[in-house]
Amino acid sequence: MSDADPMQRVNALLDDVLPTPRVRQQLRLAAGLTQQEVADAVGVKRLAVARWELGQTHPRRPHRAVYIHLLKGLAERFPEVVELNAGSTTPASKRGSG
């Protein structure tokens, strides 16, 4: 293993953080997206997105990385949503199904 491997693993953990279910929904709504559109983009069923937004489940790999990427992009486009809910995140350790 190279010296970079531990740093890459740590960075992956730091990047693997979801906003709260409420923020997930607010970002989607701010972008004018439906749950079905998000589901199609991420590669899951609409019910999975609904459950993620309700906090009933959390996305698993490989969908988790895609969903986080989408949410980060939306957060950059709609920073006011993130600012209103500052400090609201779901750590990587809170993984579920979906």
LOPA-980010 format. One record per residue (C-alpha): residue number from 1; residue in three letters; x, y, z. Coordinates in Angstrom, 1 decimal. Layout:
! residues N
resi; resn; east; north; up
NUM; ALA; X; Y; Z
...
***
This chain:
! residues 98
resi; resn; east; north; up
1; MET; 0.0; 0.0; 0.0
2; SER; 1.2; 3.5; -0.8
3; ASP; 1.2; 6.4; 1.7
4; ALA; -1.8; 7.9; -0.2
5; ASP; -4.1; 4.9; 0.5
6; PRO; -4.9; 5.9; 4.1
7; MET; -5.6; 9.5; 3.1
8; GLN; -7.8; 8.4; 0.2
9; ARG; -9.8; 6.1; 2.6
10; VAL; -10.2; 9.0; 5.1
11; ASN; -11.3; 11.4; 2.3
12; ALA; -13.8; 8.8; 1.1
13; LEU; -15.3; 8.7; 4.6
14; LEU; -15.4; 12.5; 4.9
15; ASP; -17.1; 12.7; 1.5
16; ASP; -19.7; 10.0; 2.4
17; VAL; -21.9; 12.3; 4.4
18; LEU; -25.6; 12.8; 3.6
19; PRO; -27.6; 15.9; 4.6
20; THR; -30.6; 15.2; 6.8
21; PRO; -33.7; 13.7; 5.1
22; ARG; -35.4; 17.2; 5.3
23; VAL; -32.5; 18.9; 3.5
24; ARG; -32.5; 16.1; 0.9
25; GLN; -36.1; 16.8; 0.1
26; GLN; -35.7; 20.6; 0.2
27; LEU; -32.7; 20.4; -2.3
28; ARG; -34.8; 18.3; -4.7
29; LEU; -37.7; 20.6; -4.5
30; ALA; -35.6; 23.7; -4.9
31; ALA; -34.3; 22.2; -8.2
32; GLY; -37.9; 21.4; -9.3
33; LEU; -37.1; 17.7; -9.5
34; THR; -39.6; 14.9; -8.7
35; GLN; -38.7; 11.9; -6.7
36; GLN; -39.1; 9.9; -9.9
37; GLU; -36.5; 12.0; -11.7
38; VAL; -34.0; 11.6; -8.9
39; ALA; -34.7; 7.9; -8.8
40; ASP; -34.1; 7.6; -12.6
41; ALA; -30.9; 9.5; -12.3
42; VAL; -29.6; 7.5; -9.4
43; GLY; -30.8; 4.2; -10.7
44; VAL; -33.3; 3.2; -8.0
45; LYS; -37.1; 3.1; -7.6
46; ARG; -39.0; 6.2; -6.6
47; LEU; -40.0; 4.5; -3.4
48; ALA; -36.3; 4.3; -2.4
49; VAL; -36.0; 8.1; -2.8
50; ALA; -39.2; 8.6; -0.8
51; ARG; -37.8; 6.5; 2.0
52; TRP; -34.4; 8.3; 1.9
53; GLU; -36.3; 11.7; 2.2
54; LEU; -38.3; 10.3; 5.1
55; GLY; -35.3; 9.0; 6.9
56; GLN; -36.6; 5.5; 6.9
57; THR; -33.6; 4.2; 5.0
58; HIS; -30.3; 5.4; 3.6
59; PRO; -28.8; 4.7; 0.2
60; ARG; -26.2; 1.9; -0.1
61; ARG; -23.3; 1.7; -2.5
62; PRO; -23.2; 2.2; -5.4
63; HIS; -26.3; 4.4; -5.3
64; ARG; -25.1; 6.2; -2.2
65; ALA; -22.1; 7.8; -4.1
66; VAL; -24.3; 8.9; -7.0
67; TYR; -27.0; 10.3; -4.7
68; ILE; -24.4; 12.2; -2.6
69; HIS; -22.9; 13.6; -5.8
70; LEU; -26.3; 14.8; -6.9
71; LEU; -27.0; 16.4; -3.5
72; LYS; -23.6; 18.1; -3.5
73; GLY; -24.3; 19.6; -6.9
74; LEU; -27.8; 20.8; -5.8
75; ALA; -26.3; 22.2; -2.6
76; GLU; -23.9; 24.3; -4.7
77; ARG; -26.8; 25.5; -6.9
78; PHE; -29.1; 26.2; -3.9
79; PRO; -26.8; 27.3; -1.0
80; GLU; -29.7; 29.0; 0.8
81; VAL; -31.3; 25.5; 1.5
82; VAL; -28.1; 24.4; 3.1
83; GLU; -27.6; 27.6; 5.1
84; LEU; -31.1; 27.4; 6.5
85; ASN; -30.3; 23.9; 7.8
86; ALA; -26.7; 24.4; 8.8
87; GLY; -25.2; 21.6; 10.8
88; SER; -27.8; 19.0; 9.7
89; THR; -26.0; 15.9; 8.4
90; THR; -26.3; 12.2; 8.6
91; PRO; -22.9; 10.6; 9.2
92; ALA; -21.6; 7.7; 7.1
93; SER; -22.1; 5.3; 10.0
94; LYS; -25.9; 5.7; 9.6
95; ARG; -26.3; 3.3; 6.7
96; GLY; -29.4; 1.5; 5.8
97; SER; -31.2; -0.1; 3.0
98; GLY; -32.8; 1.4; -0.1
***
